[in-house]
Amino acid sequence: MFHFIVYRLNFLKGVPLFALIYDSCLKIAMFLAAPERLGWFDDIENEVLSWDGTNVSLHKFGGTQFNYGRKEIGHLHSNGLLDILVGRQVKQELLASGKAEVHHIFKESGWISFYILTEKDLINAKCLLKEAYQSRM
């Protein structure tokens, strides 16, 4: 049922600024419910920016996008959902080891999803992003 609702609301991503406003609401909710996670998200951004050739931008569906040059490495939504492009082979290895989940929308792609809920998740998120970054170099 949930996937049906998401599919029916899919048109909203075409509404100008909707994703950014929605993600801003997620950030406010995170500030109220688990403000320490916002610090973790800043920590991830600072880590990625310390790598040569990286930059950040707003993601088209809300959140912070991490780039190597002009290529996206991944993006972090304000609810702690981190999506990373790792390629299909690496994806299978990460799924088998339990280090990541199938991407919440693009299940057959080289994208993975990973929720940052604990400090251990923060460390794993940085490792996954670093792996994606190194595969782009």
N, C-alpha and C positions, 0 to 999 in steps of 0.2 A: 504494500500500500504506500509506503514512504517513497519508493522510487517512482510510483505513478504520480504522486503529488509533485515531486521534484521535476519530473518530466513535464507536467502541465504548467509549472511555474517557470519553465526554461525561457520563455519569452522575456522575462524580466531582465535577463542579462543584456538584452538589446535596448533597454530603457536607459537613456543617457544618465550617467552618474549614479544609477541605482546601486551598482556593485560597491562603489566607493562609500556611499552613504550607509549601506548595509554593513560593510566592514567596519566603518566608524562606530556603528551601534554595537558591534561585537567587541570592539576595543573598550567601549564604555562599560559594557557588561563584564568584561575581563577585569577592568580596573576595580569594579565593585566586588567581584567574587574572588579573584585571585590576583591581586596587584603585583605580587612577586614575579609572576610570569611575564609581565610587561618588561621587567628588567632583564629577564632571560632572553626575550626577543631582541632587545637592544644589544645584549651580549653576542647573540648570533650575528646580527648585522655588523657589529664592530669586528668580529672574527673574520667574516667574509671580506669586509673592506680592507683587512690587513693583507690579503693575498694579492699578488701582482695582477694587474689588468682587470680587476673587478670593480663593479659599481652597483648601485641599487637604484630602483625606480619603483613607481607605483605599478602594481599588476593590474591588468585590464579587468579582472574580476575581483578586485579589492585585495589589499594586503601589500606586503613588501616583496618586490621581485629582485632576485639576486642574479647578476649577469657577469659573464666573462666576456669582455668586449661587447659585441652585439648579440651574443648568444645567451639565452636564459639557462641558468643552472637549476633554479627552482624558485619557489615563492612561498611565503609564510602568511597565512591568513590570521587575523587577529583573535581567532578562537584557539590558536595553537596548532592548527592543521598545516603541516609542512608538506608541500608537493615538490618532488625532485625528479628531474629527468636523468635516468641512469643507463638507459638502454635495456633491451629485452633480456640479454644474457645475465647481466648483473642483477636485474630485477628478479629473475628466477632464483638466483643465489640468495638474495636478501629475503625473499619470501620464504624459501626453504629453511633459512636459519632463524626466521621469526623476527628479523631486525626491521622489517617494514611490512606494510599492507598494500594490497592492490589499490591502485589509484581509485579514488571515490567516484570518478566519472569515466575516465579513459582506461577501462580495465584491460584492454588488449594492447596498450601502448607500452612504451618504455618508461612510463611515469610510475612512481610509487607515492604513497601517502604515509605520513608518519605524524602521530599526535604527540605534542610536547606537553606532558602532564606532570612530570617530575624532574628533579635535577639530573637524574640518570638519563632521562630522555633528552635533556639539553645537551649532554655530552655526546650521545648517539647522533643527535641531529647535526652537530658540528662535524662529526666523522663522516656522515652520509653526504653532507654538502661538500666536504673536502674531497671525497671520492669522486663526486660528480664533477667538481672543478678540475681535478687532475686528469680526468678522462677527456676533458675539452681542450687541454693544453696541447 
